[in-house]
């Protein structure tokens, strides 16, 4: 059974153009902000342990976004994160953005585990893999 991680964010004035619509690139910023909360709250992994681990890194190797409606300034936005795919060394996060129950956009990011020094792929650590599987969308 899969579950989604949810976070409410506020779309600030400095994220929008003169029409009050968020610049498209900020969807990636908001998705990553949600991912950071997901790491700490859902994976129960301290921020420093994930983002400054002495032996491994988890860079983003691919991103994409699709837009269906504008994200408007001064309003809350609900972001739902789920794990879309798990592989030996990588996983794909899928984000759905909603404002006033309207689906505004989706973002996908592929994260890959690598040895920090060798810069080569490594398997997802077993303790993280177990937790990621509980959030896998099937």
N, CA, C and O atoms as a GROMACS GRO file, in nm:
protein
  552
    1UNK      N    1   0.085  -0.118   0.000
    1UNK     CA    2   0.000   0.000   0.000
    1UNK      C    3   0.089   0.124   0.000
    1UNK      O    4   0.179   0.136   0.083
    2UNK      N    5   0.064   0.214  -0.092
    2UNK     CA    6   0.147   0.333  -0.101
    2UNK      C    7   0.083   0.449  -0.026
    2UNK      O    8  -0.038   0.452  -0.001
    3UNK      N    9   0.167   0.543   0.009
    3UNK     CA   10   0.118   0.664   0.075
    3UNK      C   11   0.192   0.783   0.016
    3UNK      O   12   0.305   0.768  -0.031
    4UNK      N   13   0.130   0.898   0.018
    4UNK     CA   14   0.194   1.019  -0.033
    4UNK      C   15   0.235   1.107   0.084
    4UNK      O   16   0.169   1.110   0.188
    5UNK      N   17   0.343   1.177   0.066
    5UNK     CA   18   0.388   1.277   0.162
    5UNK      C   19   0.330   1.410   0.114
    5UNK      O   20   0.340   1.442  -0.004
    6UNK      N   21   0.271   1.486   0.204
    6UNK     CA   22   0.209   1.613   0.166
    6UNK      C   23   0.269   1.729   0.243
    6UNK      O   24   0.302   1.717   0.361
    7UNK      N   25   0.281   1.841   0.173
    7UNK     CA   26   0.330   1.963   0.237
    7UNK      C   27   0.256   2.082   0.177
    7UNK      O   28   0.238   2.090   0.055
    8UNK      N   29   0.214   2.173   0.263
    8UNK     CA   30   0.156   2.298   0.217
    8UNK      C   31   0.264   2.404   0.213
    8UNK      O   32   0.340   2.421   0.309
    9UNK      N   33   0.271   2.476   0.101
    9UNK     CA   34   0.366   2.586   0.086
    9UNK      C   35   0.288   2.710   0.044
    9UNK      O   36   0.178   2.700  -0.010
   10UNK      N   37   0.346   2.824   0.069
   10UNK     CA   38   0.286   2.952   0.032
   10UNK      C   39   0.360   3.004  -0.089
   10UNK      O   40   0.484   3.000  -0.093
   11UNK      N   41   0.289   3.054  -0.189
   11UNK     CA   42   0.353   3.112  -0.308
   11UNK      C   43   0.377   3.260  -0.281
   11UNK      O   44   0.283   3.339  -0.284
   12UNK      N   45   0.503   3.299  -0.256
   12UNK     CA   46   0.533   3.437  -0.220
   12UNK      C   47   0.537   3.530  -0.342
   12UNK      O   48   0.552   3.485  -0.455
   13UNK      N   49   0.525   3.658  -0.316
   13UNK     CA   50   0.524   3.761  -0.420
   13UNK      C   51   0.649   3.754  -0.507
   13UNK      O   52   0.641   3.771  -0.629
   14UNK      N   53   0.764   3.731  -0.446
   14UNK     CA   54   0.888   3.733  -0.524
   14UNK      C   55   0.904   3.612  -0.616
   14UNK      O   56   1.004   3.602  -0.687
   15UNK      N   57   0.809   3.520  -0.617
   15UNK     CA   58   0.811   3.405  -0.708
   15UNK      C   59   0.730   3.431  -0.835
   15UNK      O   60   0.729   3.347  -0.925
   16UNK      N   61   0.663   3.546  -0.845
   16UNK     CA   62   0.566   3.566  -0.953
   16UNK      C   63   0.603   3.682  -1.045
   16UNK      O   64   0.686   3.767  -1.013
   17UNK      N   65   0.537   3.683  -1.162
   17UNK     CA   66   0.553   3.792  -1.258
   17UNK      C   67   0.447   3.899  -1.232
   17UNK      O   68   0.375   3.893  -1.133
   18UNK      N   69   0.438   3.996  -1.322
   18UNK     CA   70   0.344   4.108  -1.305
   18UNK      C   71   0.198   4.062  -1.303
   18UNK      O   72   0.112   4.131  -1.248
   19UNK      N   73   0.169   3.948  -1.362
   19UNK     CA   74   0.032   3.895  -1.364
   19UNK      C   75  -0.001   3.815  -1.239
   19UNK      O   76  -0.113   3.767  -1.222
   20UNK      N   77   0.099   3.800  -1.149
   20UNK     CA   78   0.075   3.725  -1.026
   20UNK      C   79   0.089   3.575  -1.042
   20UNK      O   80   0.042   3.498  -0.957
   21UNK      N   81   0.152   3.531  -1.151
   21UNK     CA   82   0.169   3.389  -1.180
   21UNK      C   83   0.314   3.350  -1.154
   21UNK      O   84   0.407   3.420  -1.195
   22UNK      N   85   0.333   3.238  -1.086
   22UNK     CA   86   0.467   3.193  -1.050
   22UNK      C   87   0.549   3.160  -1.175
   22UNK      O   88   0.500   3.098  -1.269
   23UNK      N   89   0.675   3.203  -1.173
   23UNK     CA   90   0.771   3.168  -1.278
   23UNK      C   91   0.784   3.016  -1.280
   23UNK      O   92   0.794   2.952  -1.176
   24UNK      N   93   0.784   2.958  -1.400
   24UNK     CA   94   0.780   2.812  -1.412
   24UNK      C   95   0.893   2.741  -1.339
   24UNK      O   96   0.872   2.632  -1.285
   25UNK      N   97   1.010   2.800  -1.334
   25UNK     CA   98   1.124   2.736  -1.270
   25UNK      C   99   1.108   2.718  -1.120
   25UNK      O  100   1.174   2.633  -1.060
   26UNK      N  101   1.021   2.798  -1.059
   26UNK     CA  102   1.003   2.785  -0.914
   26UNK      C  103   0.933   2.655  -0.875
   26UNK      O  104   0.938   2.615  -0.759
   27UNK      N  105   0.870   2.589  -0.970
   27UNK     CA  106   0.810   2.458  -0.939
   27UNK      C  107   0.920   2.361  -0.894
   27UNK      O  108   0.897   2.279  -0.805
   28UNK      N  109   1.038   2.371  -0.955
   28UNK     CA  110   1.149   2.284  -0.915
   28UNK      C  111   1.200   2.320  -0.776
   28UNK      O  112   1.234   2.231  -0.697
   29UNK      N  113   1.206   2.449  -0.746
   29UNK     CA  114   1.247   2.494  -0.613
   29UNK      C  115   1.150   2.443  -0.507
   29UNK      O  116   1.192   2.390  -0.404
   30UNK      N  117   1.022   2.457  -0.532
   30UNK     CA  118   0.920   2.413  -0.437
   30UNK      C  119   0.920   2.260  -0.423
   30UNK      O  120   0.901   2.208  -0.313
   31UNK      N  121   0.941   2.190  -0.534
   31UNK     CA  122   0.949   2.044  -0.526
   31UNK      C  123   1.068   2.001  -0.441
   31UNK      O  124   1.056   1.911  -0.358
   32UNK      N  125   1.182   2.066  -0.460
   32UNK     CA  126   1.299   2.026  -0.382
   32UNK      C  127   1.282   2.064  -0.235
   32UNK      O  128   1.327   1.991  -0.147
   33UNK      N  129   1.217   2.176  -0.209
   33UNK     CA  130   1.186   2.214  -0.070
   33UNK      C  131   1.100   2.105  -0.005
   33UNK      O  132   1.123   2.069   0.110
   34UNK      N  133   1.004   2.055  -0.079
   34UNK     CA  134   0.919   1.946  -0.029
   34UNK      C  135   1.001   1.819  -0.010
   34UNK      O  136   0.981   1.746   0.086
   35UNK      N  137   1.093   1.793  -0.103
   35UNK     CA  138   1.179   1.675  -0.091
   35UNK      C  139   1.263   1.681   0.036
   35UNK      O  140   1.278   1.580   0.105
   36UNK      N  141   1.318   1.798   0.068
   36UNK     CA  142   1.398   1.811   0.190
   36UNK      C  143   1.315   1.780   0.315
   36UNK      O  144   1.364   1.714   0.407
   37UNK      N  145   1.191   1.826   0.318
   37UNK     CA  146   1.102   1.794   0.430
   37UNK      C  147   1.071   1.645   0.432
   37UNK      O  148   1.065   1.584   0.539
   38UNK      N  149   1.052   1.586   0.316
   38UNK     CA  150   1.026   1.442   0.303
   38UNK      C  151   1.141   1.360   0.361
   38UNK      O  152   1.117   1.263   0.434
   39UNK      N  153   1.263   1.397   0.329
   39UNK     CA  154   1.381   1.325   0.379
   39UNK      C  155   1.379   1.320   0.531
   39UNK      O  156   1.400   1.215   0.591
   40UNK      N  157   1.354   1.435   0.593
   40UNK     CA  158   1.357   1.445   0.739
   40UNK      C  159   1.234   1.380   0.803
   40UNK      O  160   1.246   1.302   0.897
   41UNK      N  161   1.115   1.414   0.752
   41UNK     CA  162   0.991   1.371   0.817
   41UNK      C  163   0.945   1.230   0.780
   41UNK      O  164   0.898   1.156   0.866
   42UNK      N  165   0.958   1.192   0.654
   42UNK     CA  166   0.908   1.061   0.610
   42UNK      C  167   1.016   0.953   0.613
   42UNK      O  168   0.990   0.839   0.649
   43UNK      N  169   1.138   0.991   0.573
   43UNK     CA  170   1.247   0.893   0.574
   43UNK      C  171   1.317   0.888   0.709
   43UNK      O  172   1.400   0.800   0.734
   44UNK      N  173   1.284   0.982   0.797
   44UNK     CA  174   1.344   0.989   0.931
   44UNK      C  175   1.497   0.994   0.923
   44UNK      O  176   1.568   0.930   1.001
   45UNK      N  177   1.544   1.072   0.828
   45UNK     CA  178   1.687   1.086   0.804
   45UNK      C  179   1.726   1.230   0.835
   45UNK      O  180   1.670   1.322   0.774
   46UNK      N  181   1.817   1.253   0.926
   46UNK     CA  182   1.859   1.391   0.954
   46UNK      C  183   1.909   1.460   0.826
   46UNK      O  184   1.975   1.398   0.742
   47UNK      N  185   1.876   1.587   0.812
   47UNK     CA  186   1.912   1.663   0.692
   47UNK      C  187   2.061   1.651   0.661
   47UNK      O  188   2.099   1.624   0.547
   48UNK      N  189   2.145   1.671   0.760
   48UNK     CA  190   2.290   1.664   0.741
   48UNK      C  191   2.333   1.526   0.692
   48UNK      O  192   2.424   1.514   0.610
   49UNK      N  193   2.268   1.422   0.742
   49UNK     CA  194   2.304   1.285   0.705
   49UNK      C  195   2.275   1.259   0.557
   49UNK      O  196   2.350   1.186   0.491
   50UNK      N  197   2.168   1.318   0.505
   50UNK     CA  198   2.134   1.299   0.364
   50UNK      C  199   2.218   1.389   0.274
   50UNK      O  200   2.279   1.342   0.178
   51UNK      N  201   2.221   1.517   0.305
   51UNK     CA  202   2.280   1.614   0.213
   51UNK      C  203   2.430   1.638   0.232
   51UNK      O  204   2.494   1.695   0.144
   52UNK      N  205   2.486   1.595   0.342
   52UNK     CA  206   2.630   1.609   0.366
   52UNK      C  207   2.691   1.479   0.418
   52UNK      O  208   2.779   1.481   0.504
   53UNK      N  209   2.644   1.368   0.365
   53UNK     CA  210   2.695   1.237   0.407
   53UNK      C  211   2.842   1.226   0.366
   53UNK      O  212   2.877   1.263   0.254
   54UNK      N  213   2.928   1.174   0.453
   54UNK     CA  214   3.071   1.168   0.420
   54UNK      C  215   3.107   1.067   0.310
   54UNK      O  216   3.212   1.080   0.247
   55UNK      N  217   3.022   0.968   0.287
   55UNK     CA  218   3.057   0.862   0.192
   55UNK      C  219   2.974   0.860   0.065
   55UNK      O  220   3.016   0.801  -0.035
   56UNK      N  221   2.858   0.924   0.065
   56UNK     CA  222   2.773   0.917  -0.053
   56UNK      C  223   2.708   1.052  -0.082
   56UNK      O  224   2.697   1.140   0.004
   57UNK      N  225   2.666   1.064  -0.206
   57UNK     CA  226   2.587   1.179  -0.251
   57UNK      C  227   2.465   1.124  -0.325
   57UNK      O  228   2.465   1.010  -0.371
   58UNK      N  229   2.362   1.207  -0.335
   58UNK     CA  230   2.241   1.164  -0.405
   58UNK      C  231   2.198   1.277  -0.500
   58UNK      O  232   2.099   1.346  -0.475
   59UNK      N  233   2.273   1.295  -0.608
   59UNK     CA  234   2.238   1.402  -0.701
   59UNK      C  235   2.112   1.372  -0.781
   59UNK      O  236   2.069   1.257  -0.792
   60UNK      N  237   2.055   1.476  -0.835
   60UNK     CA  238   1.940   1.464  -0.925
   60UNK      C  239   1.996   1.449  -1.065
   60UNK      O  240   2.073   1.534  -1.111
   61UNK      N  241   1.958   1.342  -1.135
   61UNK     CA  242   2.013   1.320  -1.268
   61UNK      C  243   1.916   1.359  -1.380
   61UNK      O  244   1.957   1.373  -1.495
   62UNK      N  245   1.788   1.375  -1.346
   62UNK     CA  246   1.690   1.411  -1.448
   62UNK      C  247   1.571   1.479  -1.381
   62UNK      O  248   1.530   1.441  -1.271
   63UNK      N  249   1.516   1.580  -1.449
   63UNK     CA  250   1.394   1.645  -1.401
   63UNK      C  251   1.302   1.674  -1.519
   63UNK      O  252   1.346   1.684  -1.633
   64UNK      N  253   1.174   1.686  -1.489
   64UNK     CA  254   1.078   1.730  -1.589
   64UNK      C  255   0.957   1.788  -1.517
   64UNK      O  256   0.930   1.756  -1.401
   65UNK      N  257   0.886   1.873  -1.588
   65UNK     CA  258   0.765   1.933  -1.531
   65UNK      C  259   0.660   1.948  -1.640
   65UNK      O  260   0.692   1.967  -1.757
   66UNK      N  261   0.534   1.938  -1.599
   66UNK     CA  262   0.420   1.964  -1.687
   66UNK      C  263   0.328   2.059  -1.613
   66UNK      O  264   0.303   2.043  -1.494
   67UNK      N  265   0.278   2.158  -1.686
   67UNK     CA  266   0.196   2.263  -1.625
   67UNK      C  267   0.055   2.258  -1.682
   67UNK      O  268   0.037   2.246  -1.804
   68UNK      N  269  -0.045   2.268  -1.593
   68UNK     CA  270  -0.184   2.259  -1.633
   68UNK      C  271  -0.264   2.385  -1.600
   68UNK      O  272  -0.364   2.415  -1.665
   69UNK      N  273  -0.219   2.458  -1.499
   69UNK     CA  274  -0.286   2.581  -1.455
   69UNK      C  275  -0.183   2.665  -1.381
   69UNK      O  276  -0.086   2.610  -1.328
   70UNK      N  277  -0.201   2.797  -1.376
   70UNK     CA  278  -0.102   2.881  -1.309
   70UNK      C  279  -0.100   2.863  -1.158
   70UNK      O  280  -0.204   2.839  -1.095
   71UNK      N  281   0.019   2.874  -1.100
   71UNK     CA  282   0.034   2.884  -0.954
   71UNK      C  283   0.028   3.032  -0.920
   71UNK      O  284   0.107   3.110  -0.972
   72UNK      N  285  -0.064   3.069  -0.834
   72UNK     CA  286  -0.091   3.210  -0.807
   72UNK      C  287  -0.030   3.256  -0.676
   72UNK      O  288  -0.025   3.182  -0.578
   73UNK      N  289   0.017   3.380  -0.677
   73UNK     CA  290   0.080   3.440  -0.559
   73UNK      C  291  -0.021   3.461  -0.447
   73UNK      O  292  -0.140   3.480  -0.471
   74UNK      N  293   0.031   3.457  -0.325
   74UNK     CA  294  -0.050   3.488  -0.208
   74UNK      C  295  -0.144   3.377  -0.166
   74UNK      O  296  -0.233   3.398  -0.084
   75UNK      N  297  -0.125   3.260  -0.223
   75UNK     CA  298  -0.212   3.147  -0.192
   75UNK      C  299  -0.130   3.026  -0.150
   75UNK      O  300  -0.013   3.012  -0.186
   76UNK      N  301  -0.194   2.940  -0.074
   76UNK     CA  302  -0.130   2.814  -0.036
   76UNK      C  303  -0.130   2.720  -0.156
   76UNK      O  304  -0.216   2.728  -0.244
   77UNK      N  305  -0.034   2.634  -0.156
   77UNK     CA  306  -0.023   2.531  -0.258
   77UNK      C  307   0.006   2.400  -0.187
   77UNK      O  308   0.100   2.392  -0.107
   78UNK      N  309  -0.073   2.298  -0.214
   78UNK     CA  310  -0.047   2.167  -0.155
   78UNK      C  311   0.036   2.086  -0.254
   78UNK      O  312   0.001   2.072  -0.371
   79UNK      N  313   0.147   2.032  -0.204
   79UNK     CA  314   0.234   1.949  -0.286
   79UNK      C  315   0.231   1.807  -0.230
   79UNK      O  316   0.256   1.786  -0.111
   80UNK      N  317   0.200   1.713  -0.316
   80UNK     CA  318   0.196   1.572  -0.277
   80UNK      C  319   0.311   1.499  -0.346
   80UNK      O  320   0.322   1.499  -0.468
   81UNK      N  321   0.396   1.439  -0.266
   81UNK     CA  322   0.512   1.367  -0.316
   81UNK      C  323   0.488   1.218  -0.300
   81UNK      O  324   0.442   1.172  -0.196
   82UNK      N  325   0.520   1.145  -0.404
   82UNK     CA  326   0.518   0.999  -0.395
   82UNK      C  327   0.639   0.944  -0.470
   82UNK      O  328   0.696   1.010  -0.557
   83UNK      N  329   0.676   0.823  -0.436
   83UNK     CA  330   0.784   0.755  -0.506
   83UNK      C  331   0.720   0.683  -0.624
   83UNK      O  332   0.633   0.598  -0.607
   84UNK      N  333   0.764   0.718  -0.743
   84UNK     CA  334   0.704   0.661  -0.863
   84UNK      C  335   0.776   0.535  -0.910
   84UNK      O  336   0.714   0.444  -0.965
   85UNK      N  337   0.907   0.530  -0.888
   85UNK     CA  338   0.985   0.415  -0.934
   85UNK      C  339   1.108   0.397  -0.845
   85UNK      O  340   1.171   0.494  -0.804
   86UNK      N  341   1.139   0.272  -0.816
   86UNK     CA  342   1.260   0.236  -0.741
   86UNK      C  343   1.345   0.144  -0.826
   86UNK      O  344   1.296   0.047  -0.884
   87UNK      N  345   1.473   0.176  -0.834
   87UNK     CA  346   1.569   0.090  -0.903
   87UNK      C  347   1.680   0.056  -0.805
   87UNK      O  348   1.674   0.096  -0.688
   88UNK      N  349   1.780  -0.014  -0.850
   88UNK     CA  350   1.889  -0.056  -0.762
   88UNK      C  351   1.962   0.063  -0.701
   88UNK      O  352   1.992   0.063  -0.582
   89UNK      N  353   1.992   0.164  -0.784
   89UNK     CA  354   2.071   0.279  -0.738
   89UNK      C  355   1.995   0.411  -0.741
   89UNK      O  356   2.048   0.513  -0.698
   90UNK      N  357   1.872   0.410  -0.791
   90UNK     CA  358   1.802   0.537  -0.808
   90UNK      C  359   1.653   0.522  -0.777
   90UNK      O  360   1.600   0.412  -0.766
   91UNK      N  361   1.589   0.638  -0.763
   91UNK     CA  362   1.444   0.641  -0.745
   91UNK      C  363   1.390   0.769  -0.806
   91UNK      O  364   1.461   0.869  -0.818
   92UNK      N  365   1.263   0.763  -0.846
   92UNK     CA  366   1.198   0.879  -0.908
   92UNK      C  367   1.091   0.932  -0.813
   92UNK      O  368   1.003   0.858  -0.768
   93UNK      N  369   1.099   1.061  -0.782
   93UNK     CA  370   0.997   1.127  -0.702
   93UNK      C  371   0.901   1.199  -0.797
   93UNK      O  372   0.943   1.259  -0.896
   94UNK      N  373   0.773   1.193  -0.765
   94UNK     CA  374   0.667   1.256  -0.844
   94UNK      C  375   0.593   1.352  -0.752
   94UNK      O  376   0.552   1.315  -0.642
   95UNK      N  377   0.576   1.475  -0.797
   95UNK     CA  378   0.513   1.580  -0.718
   95UNK      C  379   0.390   1.630  -0.792
   95UNK      O  380   0.398   1.662  -0.910
   96UNK      N  381   0.276   1.637  -0.723
   96UNK     CA  382   0.155   1.698  -0.777
   96UNK      C  383   0.128   1.825  -0.699
   96UNK      O  384   0.126   1.824  -0.576
   97UNK      N  385   0.108   1.936  -0.770
   97UNK     CA  386   0.083   2.067  -0.710
   97UNK      C  387  -0.065   2.101  -0.726
   97UNK      O  388  -0.120   2.092  -0.835
   98UNK      N  389  -0.128   2.141  -0.615
   98UNK     CA  390  -0.269   2.179  -0.617
   98UNK      C  391  -0.286   2.315  -0.550
   98UNK      O  392  -0.224   2.344  -0.448
   99UNK      N  393  -0.372   2.398  -0.609
   99UNK     CA  394  -0.418   2.522  -0.546
   99UNK      C  395  -0.570   2.522  -0.555
   99UNK      O  396  -0.626   2.505  -0.663
  100UNK      N  397  -0.634   2.542  -0.441
  100UNK     CA  398  -0.781   2.541  -0.437
  100UNK      C  399  -0.837   2.416  -0.506
  100UNK      O  400  -0.934   2.425  -0.582
  101UNK      N  401  -0.776   2.301  -0.479
  101UNK     CA  402  -0.817   2.171  -0.531
  101UNK      C  403  -0.799   2.158  -0.683
  101UNK      O  404  -0.847   2.061  -0.742
  102UNK      N  405  -0.732   2.253  -0.744
  102UNK     CA  406  -0.705   2.249  -0.888
  102UNK      C  407  -0.563   2.198  -0.911
  102UNK      O  408  -0.467   2.249  -0.852
  103UNK      N  409  -0.550   2.096  -0.996
  103UNK     CA  410  -0.419   2.039  -1.027
  103UNK      C  411  -0.344   2.136  -1.119
  103UNK      O  412  -0.383   2.155  -1.234
  104UNK      N  413  -0.237   2.196  -1.068
  104UNK     CA  414  -0.165   2.299  -1.143
  104UNK      C  415  -0.044   2.247  -1.219
  104UNK      O  416  -0.019   2.290  -1.332
  105UNK      N  417   0.030   2.156  -1.161
  105UNK     CA  418   0.147   2.103  -1.231
  105UNK      C  419   0.197   1.975  -1.166
  105UNK      O  420   0.160   1.941  -1.053
  106UNK      N  421   0.283   1.907  -1.239
  106UNK     CA  422   0.355   1.791  -1.186
  106UNK      C  423   0.504   1.812  -1.212
  106UNK      O  424   0.544   1.875  -1.310
  107UNK      N  425   0.584   1.760  -1.122
  107UNK     CA  426   0.729   1.761  -1.136
  107UNK      C  427   0.777   1.620  -1.108
  107UNK      O  428   0.725   1.552  -1.019
  108UNK      N  429   0.877   1.576  -1.183
  108UNK     CA  430   0.942   1.447  -1.156
  108UNK      C  431   1.091   1.472  -1.144
  108UNK      O  432   1.148   1.553  -1.217
  109UNK      N  433   1.154   1.402  -1.050
  109UNK     CA  434   1.299   1.410  -1.031
  109UNK      C  435   1.353   1.270  -1.010
  109UNK      O  436   1.297   1.192  -0.934
  110UNK      N  437   1.463   1.238  -1.078
  110UNK     CA  438   1.531   1.110  -1.058
  110UNK      C  439   1.656   1.137  -0.976
  110UNK      O  440   1.742   1.215  -1.016
  111UNK      N  441   1.666   1.070  -0.862
  111UNK     CA  442   1.779   1.082  -0.770
  111UNK      C  443   1.861   0.954  -0.779
  111UNK      O  444   1.805   0.844  -0.781
  112UNK      N  445   1.993   0.967  -0.785
  112UNK     CA  446   2.079   0.849  -0.795
  112UNK      C  447   2.184   0.850  -0.683
  112UNK      O  448   2.248   0.952  -0.659
  113UNK      N  449   2.198   0.738  -0.617
  113UNK     CA  450   2.298   0.724  -0.510
  113UNK      C  451   2.435   0.699  -0.572
  113UNK      O  452   2.450   0.614  -0.660
  114UNK      N  453   2.535   0.774  -0.525
  114UNK     CA  454   2.672   0.763  -0.576
  114UNK      C  455   2.772   0.765  -0.462
  114UNK      O  456   2.748   0.826  -0.357
  115UNK      N  457   2.883   0.698  -0.484
  115UNK     CA  458   2.996   0.706  -0.392
  115UNK      C  459   3.053   0.848  -0.403
  115UNK      O  460   3.082   0.895  -0.513
  116UNK      N  461   3.070   0.915  -0.291
  116UNK     CA  462   3.115   1.054  -0.292
  116UNK      C  463   3.252   1.070  -0.358
  116UNK      O  464   3.272   1.162  -0.437
  117UNK      N  465   3.346   0.982  -0.329
  117UNK     CA  466   3.482   0.995  -0.382
  117UNK      C  467   3.495   0.943  -0.525
  117UNK      O  468   3.557   1.007  -0.609
  118UNK      N  469   3.438   0.827  -0.552
  118UNK     CA  470   3.453   0.765  -0.684
  118UNK      C  471   3.356   0.822  -0.787
  118UNK      O  472   3.377   0.806  -0.908
  119UNK      N  473   3.250   0.889  -0.741
  119UNK     CA  474   3.148   0.945  -0.830
  119UNK      C  475   3.086   0.836  -0.918
  119UNK      O  476   3.057   0.858  -1.036
  120UNK      N  477   3.065   0.718  -0.859
  120UNK     CA  478   3.003   0.606  -0.929
  120UNK      C  479   2.878   0.563  -0.854
  120UNK      O  480   2.867   0.579  -0.732
  121UNK      N  481   2.783   0.508  -0.930
  121UNK     CA  482   2.658   0.462  -0.870
  121UNK      C  483   2.684   0.354  -0.765
  121UNK      O  484   2.774   0.272  -0.778
  122UNK      N  485   2.601   0.359  -0.660
  122UNK     CA  486   2.602   0.256  -0.556
  122UNK      C  487   2.457   0.217  -0.529
  122UNK      O  488   2.366   0.294  -0.560
  123UNK      N  489   2.434   0.100  -0.471
  123UNK     CA  490   2.296   0.061  -0.438
  123UNK      C  491   2.236   0.154  -0.331
  123UNK      O  492   2.307   0.209  -0.247
  124UNK      N  493   2.106   0.170  -0.337
  124UNK     CA  494   2.036   0.244  -0.233
  124UNK      C  495   2.057   0.170  -0.101
  124UNK      O  496   2.035   0.049  -0.095
  125UNK      N  497   2.100   0.240   0.005
  125UNK     CA  498   2.120   0.173   0.134
  125UNK      C  499   1.991   0.102   0.180
  125UNK      O  500   1.881   0.156   0.165
  126UNK      N  501   2.007  -0.017   0.235
  126UNK     CA  502   1.891  -0.101   0.269
  126UNK      C  503   1.792  -0.034   0.363
  126UNK      O  504   1.672  -0.050   0.347
  127UNK      N  505   1.843   0.042   0.462
  127UNK     CA  506   1.751   0.106   0.557
  127UNK      C  507   1.664   0.212   0.488
  127UNK      O  508   1.549   0.232   0.528
  128UNK      N  509   1.717   0.278   0.386
  128UNK     CA  510   1.638   0.377   0.311
  128UNK      C  511   1.547   0.307   0.210
  128UNK      O  512   1.434   0.351   0.188
  129UNK      N  513   1.596   0.201   0.151
  129UNK     CA  514   1.516   0.127   0.053
  129UNK      C  515   1.387   0.075   0.116
  129UNK      O  516   1.281   0.080   0.053
  130UNK      N  517   1.395   0.024   0.237
  130UNK     CA  518   1.277  -0.027   0.306
  130UNK      C  519   1.172   0.082   0.322
  130UNK      O  520   1.054   0.059   0.297
  131UNK      N  521   1.214   0.200   0.365
  131UNK     CA  522   1.120   0.311   0.383
  131UNK      C  523   1.067   0.360   0.250
  131UNK      O  524   0.948   0.388   0.238
  132UNK      N  525   1.153   0.371   0.149
  132UNK     CA  526   1.108   0.416   0.017
  132UNK      C  527   1.002   0.322  -0.040
  132UNK      O  528   0.909   0.368  -0.106
  133UNK      N  529   1.015   0.194  -0.015
  133UNK     CA  530   0.917   0.097  -0.065
  133UNK      C  531   0.778   0.120  -0.006
  133UNK      O  532   0.678   0.092  -0.072
  134UNK      N  533   0.771   0.171   0.116
  134UNK     CA  534   0.639   0.197   0.177
  134UNK      C  535   0.568   0.314   0.110
  134UNK      O  536   0.447   0.330   0.123
  135UNK      N  537   0.644   0.396   0.039
  135UNK     CA  538   0.587   0.515  -0.026
  135UNK      C  539   0.577   0.494  -0.177
  135UNK      O  540   0.529   0.582  -0.248
  136UNK      N  541   0.621   0.380  -0.225
  136UNK     CA  542   0.618   0.350  -0.368
  136UNK      C  543   0.475   0.344  -0.417
  136UNK      O  544   0.391   0.274  -0.360
  137UNK      N  545   0.447   0.419  -0.523
  137UNK     CA  546   0.314   0.422  -0.584
  137UNK      C  547   0.302   0.303  -0.679
  137UNK      O  548   0.380   0.291  -0.774
  138UNK      N  549   0.206   0.216  -0.653
  138UNK     CA  550   0.189   0.098  -0.739
  138UNK      C  551   0.053   0.097  -0.802
  138UNK      O  552   0.020   0.006  -0.878
   0.00000   0.00000   0.00000
